[in-house]
Amino acid sequence: MANAGEQAALVELGRALLARDYHFITPTPETHRRVNARSENQMAQDLPGVFGWSRPFTPDLLPDALLDLMERGNILYRDGNRLRSLARFSSLDGQLFIHSSYPTVENDAVFFGPDTYRFARLLRSLPRPEKAGLRVVDIGAGSGAGGLAIAARWGGEIELVLGDINEKALHYCGVNARLNGVTGATTCCSDILSGVEGSADLIISNPPYLVDEGRRRYRHGGGNLGWDLSLRIVEESLPRLNPGGRLVLYTASAIVAGEDRFRAALVPLLRAFRGSWHYEEIDPDVFGEELDTTPYRNADRIAVVALIATAEEEAA
C-alpha cells in the first residue's frame, strides 16, 4: 500500500506537468505498440514521450525537480543510464489522471484508454438530479475517471465513493481526486458493493469485460464471454438505488450468431426492476483481435454497450 508521501509527490508531479501545458490522449494498446515500434520513437524526447508513451529516457531530458518527484512517488525505474516512468498521465476534459504505464501486463495494473473516453462521453449526457447531498458510487473505479468527471461536471455538494478491489487503483484514485481538486471523494476497497454501505443516487461502472487468460483484474470480466462481472454489478446495484436514482453501466457484449447474450441475460432482472431502463450499443466492434482467441471463436464481434436504469420516484 502506497504511503501519504508517495501520493503527495504524485499530486505535485501532476500539477507540475499541468504547469508545463502537458497534454496526452491515450490510444489503444495496439496503437501504442505500433507507434512506439517506429525507429524514431525508441527514446523519449519530450514530456509526452516520458509520461504518455512510456518510452525510456536519459536523465538529462527532465529537470531534477521532476526526477525527484518521480523518485518520491515511487514511479521512477532505473536501468543504468536509461530511466522510465512506471506511470502515465492522461488528459480528459481538462482533467489529468495518473494510471499504469504501458504495457499494462501486471495483475494490479490500472487501465486508462479509449474505453475511458467513451465512458466519460456517456456520463456527460446525465442530467444532474435536483436534490442536495447527492451520493455517487463508482464501482471498479480504476483511475477514478468516471466518478471524478461526474463530480467536476455536476459540482455542488456530492459524496463520491470510489470503490475497487485493487489497492493500486485506490492509490491512484486518491492522487487523481486531489490533483483535480475534487473534495468529498473517498476510496473504498470493495468487491462490487460489498464494502460500500447504504444507497446511492447514482451508481456508475466501467468494469473489465473481456475473457483474459491471465485473469488480470483490470481486464477479466469472468464467465464464458466476459460479462459475468457486469451482470453481478446490475444484480447488486439495482436494489441499492435511491428513489429516482440511476445505474449507468458501460461494458461490452460478445455478439454470437447475431444474438446479444448479455442483453438476454439482463432482461429478466430488468423486468423485475421497479423503474425504467435503456440499453444500446455504443460501438459495434472493438477488440477485434480477441476473435482469434478460444473464448471468442464463435463470436461475430464484440460490441460496447450501455445500460441506464432509473429507479421509480417515491409516490407523492
C-alpha positions as CSV (number, residue, x, y, z in Angstrom):
1,M,0.0,0.0,0.0
2,A,1.4,3.4,-1.0
3,N,2.1,5.9,1.7
4,A,0.9,9.5,2.0
5,G,4.3,10.8,1.0
6,E,4.1,9.0,-2.3
7,Q,0.6,10.3,-3.0
8,A,1.6,13.9,-2.2
9,A,4.6,13.6,-4.6
10,L,2.5,12.3,-7.4
11,V,-0.1,15.1,-6.9
12,E,2.8,17.6,-7.1
13,L,4.2,15.9,-10.2
14,G,0.8,16.1,-11.9
15,R,0.5,19.8,-11.1
16,A,4.0,20.4,-12.4
17,L,3.0,18.7,-15.7
18,L,-0.1,20.9,-16.0
19,A,2.0,24.0,-15.4
20,R,4.1,22.9,-18.3
21,D,1.0,22.6,-20.6
22,Y,1.3,18.8,-20.6
23,H,-1.5,17.0,-22.6
24,F,-1.8,13.4,-23.7
25,I,-4.6,11.3,-25.1
26,T,-4.1,7.6,-24.5
27,P,-4.7,5.3,-27.5
28,T,-5.5,1.6,-27.6
29,P,-2.6,-0.7,-26.5
30,E,-2.3,-1.9,-30.1
31,T,-1.9,1.6,-31.4
32,H,0.5,2.4,-28.6
33,R,2.6,-0.7,-29.6
34,R,2.7,0.3,-33.3
35,V,3.7,3.9,-32.6
36,N,6.4,3.0,-30.1
37,A,7.8,0.5,-32.6
38,R,8.8,3.2,-35.0
39,S,12.6,3.7,-35.1
40,E,12.3,7.4,-34.2
41,N,10.4,6.6,-31.1
42,Q,12.8,4.3,-29.3
43,M,13.6,7.0,-26.7
44,A,11.5,9.8,-25.3
45,Q,12.3,13.3,-26.5
46,D,9.7,15.3,-24.5
47,L,7.2,15.1,-21.6
48,P,4.5,13.1,-23.6
49,G,7.2,10.6,-24.6
50,V,8.0,10.1,-20.9
51,F,4.6,10.3,-19.2
52,G,2.3,9.3,-22.1
53,W,4.1,6.9,-24.4
54,S,6.1,5.3,-21.6
55,R,9.4,5.4,-23.5
56,P,12.8,5.2,-21.9
57,F,14.7,8.4,-21.5
58,T,18.1,9.7,-20.3
59,P,18.4,11.7,-17.0
60,D,19.2,15.0,-18.8
61,L,15.8,15.1,-20.5
62,L,13.9,16.2,-17.3
63,P,14.8,18.8,-14.7
64,D,16.0,17.5,-11.4
65,A,12.8,18.6,-9.7
66,L,10.6,16.3,-11.8
67,L,13.0,13.4,-11.3
68,D,12.9,14.0,-7.6
69,L,9.1,13.9,-7.6
70,M,9.1,10.7,-9.6
71,E,11.6,9.1,-7.2
72,R,9.5,10.2,-4.2
73,G,6.3,9.0,-5.9
74,N,7.9,5.6,-6.5
75,I,7.4,5.6,-10.2
76,L,11.0,6.0,-11.5
77,Y,12.6,2.9,-12.9
78,R,16.4,3.0,-13.4
79,D,18.3,0.7,-15.7
80,G,21.8,2.2,-15.8
81,N,21.6,5.5,-17.7
82,R,18.1,4.7,-19.1
83,L,15.2,5.7,-17.0
84,R,11.5,5.0,-17.4
85,S,8.2,6.2,-15.8
86,L,6.2,3.4,-14.1
87,A,3.0,5.6,-14.5
88,R,1.3,7.6,-17.2
89,F,-0.7,10.8,-17.1
90,S,-3.6,11.2,-19.4
91,S,-5.8,14.1,-20.2
92,L,-9.6,14.1,-20.2
93,D,-12.0,17.1,-20.4
94,G,-9.5,19.4,-18.8
95,Q,-8.6,17.0,-16.0
96,L,-5.4,14.9,-15.6
97,F,-5.2,11.3,-14.4
98,I,-2.4,9.1,-13.3
99,H,-2.6,5.4,-14.3
100,S,-0.3,2.5,-15.1
101,S,2.5,2.7,-17.7
102,Y,2.5,0.8,-21.0
103,P,2.3,-2.1,-21.4
104,T,-0.3,-2.9,-18.8
105,V,0.7,-6.5,-18.1
106,E,0.7,-6.5,-14.3
107,N,-2.2,-8.1,-12.4
108,D,-2.8,-4.8,-10.5
109,A,-2.4,-2.5,-13.5
110,V,-4.7,0.5,-13.6
111,F,-6.1,0.9,-17.1
112,F,-7.0,4.1,-18.9
113,G,-7.7,4.4,-22.6
114,P,-10.4,4.7,-25.3
115,D,-13.0,3.0,-23.1
116,T,-12.4,5.7,-20.5
117,Y,-13.1,8.4,-23.1
118,R,-16.3,6.7,-24.3
119,F,-17.4,6.2,-20.7
120,A,-16.9,9.8,-19.9
121,R,-18.8,10.8,-23.0
122,L,-21.7,8.6,-21.9
123,L,-21.7,10.2,-18.4
124,R,-21.8,13.7,-19.9
125,S,-25.4,13.1,-21.1
126,L,-26.7,12.6,-17.5
127,P,-28.7,15.4,-16.1
128,R,-27.8,16.5,-12.5
129,P,-30.6,15.5,-10.1
130,E,-32.3,18.4,-8.4
131,K,-31.5,17.5,-4.8
132,A,-28.9,18.3,-2.3
133,G,-26.4,15.9,-0.9
134,L,-26.1,13.6,-3.9
135,R,-24.3,10.3,-3.3
136,V,-22.4,8.8,-6.2
137,V,-20.7,5.4,-6.2
138,D,-18.1,4.4,-8.9
139,I,-17.8,0.6,-8.9
140,G,-14.4,-0.7,-10.1
141,A,-13.2,2.9,-10.3
142,G,-9.7,2.2,-11.6
143,S,-8.2,5.7,-12.0
144,G,-11.4,7.2,-10.7
145,A,-12.0,9.0,-14.1
146,G,-15.7,8.3,-14.2
147,G,-16.6,9.4,-10.7
148,L,-14.3,12.4,-10.8
149,A,-15.6,13.5,-14.1
150,I,-19.2,13.4,-12.7
151,A,-18.1,15.3,-9.6
152,A,-16.4,18.0,-11.7
153,R,-19.3,18.3,-14.1
154,W,-22.1,18.4,-11.5
155,G,-20.4,20.4,-8.9
156,G,-22.1,21.3,-5.7
157,E,-22.4,19.0,-2.7
158,I,-21.5,15.5,-3.8
159,E,-20.4,12.5,-1.7
160,L,-18.3,10.4,-4.1
161,V,-17.3,6.8,-3.2
162,L,-14.5,5.4,-5.5
163,G,-14.5,1.6,-5.0
164,D,-12.1,-1.0,-6.3
165,I,-10.5,-4.3,-5.2
166,N,-7.1,-3.1,-6.4
167,E,-5.0,-1.2,-3.9
168,K,-3.0,0.5,-6.6
169,A,-6.2,1.7,-8.2
170,L,-7.3,3.2,-4.9
171,H,-3.9,4.8,-4.5
172,Y,-4.3,6.4,-7.9
173,C,-7.9,7.4,-7.2
174,G,-6.7,9.3,-4.2
175,V,-4.0,11.1,-6.3
176,N,-6.4,11.9,-9.0
177,A,-9.1,13.3,-6.7
178,R,-6.5,15.7,-5.1
179,L,-4.9,16.6,-8.5
180,N,-8.3,17.5,-9.9
181,G,-9.5,19.4,-6.9
182,V,-12.4,17.1,-6.1
183,T,-13.4,17.3,-2.5
184,G,-15.9,14.9,-0.9
185,A,-14.3,11.9,-2.6
186,T,-13.4,8.8,-0.5
187,T,-11.8,5.5,-1.6
188,C,-13.1,2.1,-0.5
189,C,-11.8,-1.4,-1.0
190,S,-14.8,-3.2,-2.3
191,D,-15.8,-6.2,-4.5
192,I,-18.7,-4.5,-6.4
193,L,-20.7,-3.1,-3.4
194,S,-19.6,-5.4,-0.7
195,G,-17.6,-2.7,1.0
196,V,-20.0,0.2,0.4
197,E,-22.7,0.9,2.9
198,G,-26.1,2.4,2.1
199,S,-27.8,3.5,-1.1
200,A,-26.9,6.0,-3.8
201,D,-28.4,8.5,-6.2
202,L,-26.0,7.4,-9.0
203,I,-24.0,4.2,-9.4
204,I,-21.6,4.0,-12.3
205,S,-19.3,1.3,-13.6
206,N,-16.9,0.7,-16.4
207,P,-15.8,-2.8,-15.4
208,P,-13.5,-5.4,-17.1
209,Y,-15.5,-7.1,-19.8
210,L,-13.1,-9.5,-21.7
211,V,-12.1,-13.1,-21.0
212,D,-8.4,-12.7,-20.1
213,E,-6.2,-15.9,-19.9
214,G,-4.0,-14.2,-17.3
215,R,-7.1,-13.2,-15.3
216,R,-5.7,-9.7,-14.8
217,R,-8.1,-7.7,-12.6
218,Y,-8.4,-4.7,-14.9
219,R,-9.3,-6.9,-17.9
220,H,-11.0,-10.1,-16.9
221,G,-14.8,-9.9,-16.8
222,G,-15.3,-13.6,-16.0
223,G,-17.5,-16.3,-17.4
224,N,-17.5,-17.8,-20.9
225,L,-17.8,-14.4,-22.7
226,G,-16.5,-11.9,-20.2
227,W,-19.8,-10.4,-18.9
228,D,-20.3,-12.2,-15.6
229,L,-19.0,-9.3,-13.6
230,S,-21.2,-6.9,-15.4
231,L,-24.2,-9.0,-14.7
232,R,-23.3,-9.1,-11.0
233,I,-23.0,-5.3,-10.9
234,V,-26.5,-5.0,-12.2
235,E,-27.9,-7.5,-9.7
236,E,-26.2,-5.8,-6.7
237,S,-26.8,-2.2,-7.8
238,L,-30.4,-2.1,-8.7
239,P,-31.6,-2.7,-5.1
240,R,-29.2,0.0,-3.8
241,L,-30.6,2.9,-5.8
242,N,-32.4,5.7,-4.1
243,P,-35.9,6.6,-5.5
244,G,-35.2,8.3,-8.8
245,G,-31.6,7.0,-8.7
246,R,-29.7,5.7,-11.7
247,L,-27.3,2.9,-12.6
248,V,-25.1,3.6,-15.6
249,L,-23.1,0.6,-16.8
250,Y,-20.6,0.8,-19.6
251,T,-19.5,-2.7,-20.7
252,A,-19.3,-5.0,-23.7
253,S,-21.1,-8.0,-25.1
254,A,-19.9,-10.6,-27.5
255,I,-22.5,-11.0,-30.3
256,V,-22.8,-14.7,-31.2
257,A,-24.9,-15.7,-34.2
258,G,-26.4,-12.2,-34.2
259,E,-27.6,-12.5,-30.6
260,D,-26.6,-10.1,-27.8
261,R,-26.4,-12.7,-25.0
262,F,-25.6,-10.2,-22.3
263,R,-28.8,-8.3,-23.0
264,A,-30.7,-11.6,-23.0
265,A,-29.3,-12.3,-19.5
266,L,-30.2,-8.8,-18.3
267,V,-33.9,-8.8,-19.4
268,P,-35.3,-10.9,-16.5
269,L,-33.5,-8.7,-14.0
270,L,-34.8,-5.5,-15.6
271,R,-38.4,-6.8,-15.9
272,A,-38.4,-7.3,-12.2
273,F,-36.9,-3.8,-11.6
274,R,-39.3,-1.1,-10.4
275,G,-38.2,1.6,-12.8
276,S,-37.3,2.3,-16.4
277,W,-34.2,1.3,-18.4
278,H,-32.5,1.9,-21.7
279,Y,-29.9,-0.3,-23.4
280,E,-27.9,0.4,-26.5
281,E,-24.8,-0.3,-28.5
282,I,-22.2,2.5,-28.3
283,D,-19.6,0.9,-30.6
284,P,-20.4,-2.2,-32.6
285,D,-16.9,-3.5,-33.0
286,V,-14.0,-3.3,-30.5
287,F,-11.0,-5.5,-29.7
288,G,-11.4,-7.4,-33.0
289,E,-8.1,-9.2,-32.3
290,E,-9.8,-11.1,-29.5
291,L,-11.9,-13.0,-32.1
292,D,-8.7,-15.0,-32.7
293,T,-8.7,-16.4,-29.2
294,T,-10.5,-19.5,-28.0
295,P,-13.3,-17.8,-25.9
296,Y,-14.5,-15.8,-28.8
297,R,-14.0,-18.4,-31.6
298,N,-17.8,-18.3,-32.3
299,A,-18.4,-14.6,-31.8
300,D,-19.3,-12.3,-34.7
301,R,-18.0,-9.2,-32.9
302,I,-17.5,-7.6,-29.5
303,A,-19.8,-4.6,-29.0
304,V,-19.5,-1.9,-26.4
305,V,-22.9,-1.4,-24.8
306,A,-24.5,0.8,-22.2
307,L,-27.3,0.3,-19.7
308,I,-29.0,3.1,-17.9
309,A,-31.6,2.0,-15.4
310,T,-33.6,4.6,-13.4
311,A,-35.5,3.7,-10.2
312,E,-39.1,4.9,-9.7
313,E,-39.6,8.1,-7.8
314,E,-41.3,8.0,-4.5
315,A,-45.1,8.4,-4.7
316,A,-46.2,11.9,-3.9
